[in-house]
Amino acid sequence: MTWFKRKDKEATASPPLVCSFCAKEQAEVRRLIAGPNVFICNECIELCIQIVAEEDENWRERIIKMLQTWSFLPSNPIKNLNEDTTGTP
């Protein structure tokens, strides 16, 4: 009779993916975007956007123009950006 050593499920599981900036796990955020050996969550992206917007007064206008050229976005991306997507009134 041959005996096989059973592998421990936790020992073979890969570690959870975490944001390289805030260290939140993938399950704690809405989106985790991968780069070369790094990850960034949607919350850190939003914070970066706020920082850049505060430092560059023309930034919002440039972003709006850029979004309007992207064909994969809904027909009115600016309207969608202004809508509340959190589900709170």
N, C-alpha and C positions, 0 to 999 in steps of 0.2 A: 504494500500500500504506500502510495506517495503522499507526503504531507506538504502542503503549500503554506507558506507564511502569509498570513493575512496582513495587508497593509492598513495602517491606521488611516482613516479618512481625513482627519485633521492634518496629519503629517504630510499627506500628498496634496492637500488643497493649496492653491496659490494664495499669497497674501492679498488682502483687499486693495483695490486701486484707490489712491488718495490724491487730493489736490496738492501739487508741489508748493503752493503758496500758503494755504490755510490749514492743510492737513486733514480736511474733512474727507470721510470715506464716500465712495460713489453712491452708496445708499442714502447718504445725508443731503445730497444736492440733487437738483433737477437734471443737470447735465455735467458730464466730465469729458473734456476734450483732450485727446492725446497728442503729444508732440514727441520729438525724439528724446526718449527717456524722461519726459516730464508730462504732467497733467495739469490742467487748469479747470476750475469749476465755473459754472455760470455766475455764481455770486462774486467771485474774484474778478471776472470779466466786467461785471457791472460796476464794481468799485474802480477798476482801471478806466472805464469809460468816464466816470464822474471826475476822476483826477485829471484826465486829458481835457475834458470839457471846461474845467475851471481854469486851466492854464492857457487855453487857446480859444479865443472868442469866436473865431470863424469855423471852428471844428464842426459844429452842428450843421451848418449850411453845406459843408463839403460832404458830410456823411449822408445827408438827405439827397444830394445830387447823385452820389455813388449808389445809394439804394434804389433810386429810380431807374438805373441802368441795368439792374440785375433781373434777368428774365425769369428766374426760378422763384421769385417772391410773388406774393399775392398782388392783385391789380393795384391796390392802394397800400403800399407798405408803411407810409407815414401815418395813416389812420390806424393801422394795426399796432404801430409802436406806441401810440398814445392811449390805446385801450388797456384797461386793467386786466392782466392775465392771471392774477393771483386768486381770483374767485371771491375776493372780499368786496363788499359794497362800498 
